[in-house]
Amino acid sequence: MTARAPAAPHQGPSTPEELLTVPQVMARLHLGRSAVYHLLRTRQLASITLGRSRRIPAHALTDFIHTRLEQEAA
């Protein structure tokens, strides 16, 4: 039996992007369903459509939060 070293976390462009569901975004932002869909519809929050499902890349949520923080600070 050979010992395996723990796998190092993948980094770089080959790392798959975490995709969040609308309910996950609702929970993270403490917003209702309609409010999240409004952000998606007005393109304030980027998303992709997979079949009939909307998915929000984790980086898009982070970018949205940073943008709002910068707007609030100005």
C-alpha positions in Angstrom: 0.0 0.0 0.0 1.4 3.4 -0.9 0.7 6.6 1.0 -0.9 9.4 -0.9 -0.1 13.0 -0.2 -3.1 15.2 0.4 -4.3 16.8 -2.7 -3.3 20.5 -3.1 -6.1 22.9 -3.9 -6.4 23.6 -7.6 -5.7 27.1 -8.6 -5.6 28.9 -11.9 -7.8 29.0 -15.0 -8.5 25.3 -14.9 -10.4 25.6 -11.6 -14.1 25.1 -12.1 -16.2 28.1 -11.0 -18.6 27.6 -8.1 -22.1 28.2 -9.4 -24.7 29.3 -6.9 -28.5 28.8 -7.1 -31.0 31.6 -6.6 -31.9 30.3 -3.1 -28.2 30.3 -2.1 -27.8 33.9 -3.2 -31.0 34.8 -1.4 -29.5 33.3 1.8 -26.2 35.0 1.4 -27.7 38.4 0.7 -30.7 38.0 3.1 -32.9 39.0 0.2 -36.2 37.6 -1.1 -36.6 35.7 -4.3 -38.1 38.7 -6.2 -35.3 41.0 -5.1 -32.6 38.5 -6.4 -34.5 38.1 -9.7 -34.7 41.9 -10.0 -30.9 42.0 -9.7 -30.6 39.4 -12.4 -33.1 41.0 -14.7 -31.5 44.4 -14.4 -28.0 42.8 -14.9 -26.7 44.2 -11.7 -25.8 40.5 -10.8 -24.4 38.3 -13.6 -25.8 34.9 -14.2 -25.9 32.0 -16.7 -28.8 29.9 -17.7 -28.5 26.1 -17.7 -31.6 24.6 -19.2 -34.3 26.4 -17.2 -32.1 27.0 -14.2 -30.3 30.2 -13.4 -26.9 30.0 -11.8 -24.8 32.8 -10.4 -21.0 32.4 -10.5 -19.6 33.0 -7.0 -17.2 35.6 -8.4 -20.2 37.6 -9.8 -21.7 37.7 -6.3 -18.4 38.9 -4.9 -18.1 41.5 -7.6 -21.6 42.7 -7.0 -20.9 43.1 -3.2 -17.6 45.0 -3.9 -19.4 47.3 -6.3 -22.1 48.1 -3.8 -19.6 48.7 -1.1 -17.7 51.2 -3.3 -20.9 52.9 -4.2 -21.9 53.3 -0.6 -18.4 54.7 0.3 -18.6 57.3 -2.5 
